[in-house]
Amino acid sequence: MSDSGTETDPKAADSPEFRGQFDPRYGEPVEVAPLVHRLTANNPSPFTFHGTNTYLLGEKSVAVIDPGPPDDDHYNALTAAIAGRDVSHIIVTHTHMDHSPLARRLAQDTGAPVFAEGPHRPARPLQIGEINPLDASADTDFVPDIALSEAARIVGDEWELVTHMTPGHTANHASFSLTGTDLLFSGDHVMAWATSIVAPPDGAMADYMASLDVMLEQTHGTYLPGHGGRVLDAHRFVRALKSHRRMREVAVLDQIRKGIVTIPEMVAIIYRQTDPRLHKAAGLSVLAHLEDLVARGAVETDGDVRIDGTFLAV
């Protein structure tokens, strides 16, 4: 899931070079690397790009990474792509409704265990009177059979994955590197087509920025994301993402110093070139930056950091 936002200067030198070209080839497994096929769900939206990518890993038996949304057509295409082979593992990067719901159905039909960091949870407790605006996108029924921790290894017949905890987009987001290759399954943490949404209370900006550093600690240079095409020259892209987020932080601070003290006013200026349908998500992204800025003492507000609060520079 992406916020698809751009800075007021979308061509700034430090911004990532996002790639909007992608052929989803719905219903068709596409080989993207040895042992790896991609199957894209037909659920396009401003948040999912052309749809959610499910990955099949292996040949003799397969692991399924992010089975996808509760959609019969995608499930039928997935079972056709499995083509009668054993499903050895079901692996989930995070528990948004476009990624994890089919894990239950696939597990029931195949008997394969489900691996993930854990159930869905917010990155912080809800404030008094606060409603999670992303409740509809959260798969709150999801419970993995096997909970993963940092550096946990998942071993198949022909492959091994190493788990990397990458919270930020969600509190339970994980990425998985494929041992012996240049590949890393990055879920919604890093994508080539747009920035990932970081929306409190589901996500947290401090966690997201720290998780980008986790990615930079890995040697893998090609990412297979949850939406869109592969991320190439991944370390350069991740460094640009960090700069992009810092630029957005600077933009938020700049508006506060100019007397723009509410989130809707900031969004109208900072995201003026963004699809208005995404302004609500953009407001949550600004909220994430403000939570981080208040925690670091750069901005102050009266009480809790809230979407309807007012903010002053320190």
Secondary structure, DSSP 8 states (H G I E B T S, - for coil): -B-----SSTT-TTS----------TT--EEEETTEEEEE-S--BTTTBT-BEEEEE-SSEEEEE---SS-HHHHHHHHHHHTT-EEEEEE-S--BTTTSTHHHHHHHHH---EEES-S---SS---TT---TTGGGB-TT---SEE--TT-EEE-SS-EEEEEE--SSSTT-EEEEETTSSEEEEETTS-SSS-B---TTT--HHHHHHHHHHHHTS---EEEESBSS-B-SHHHHHHHHHHHHHHHHHHHHHHHHTT--BHHHHHHHHTTTS-GGGHHHHHHHHHHHHHHHHHTTSEEESSS--TT-BEEE-
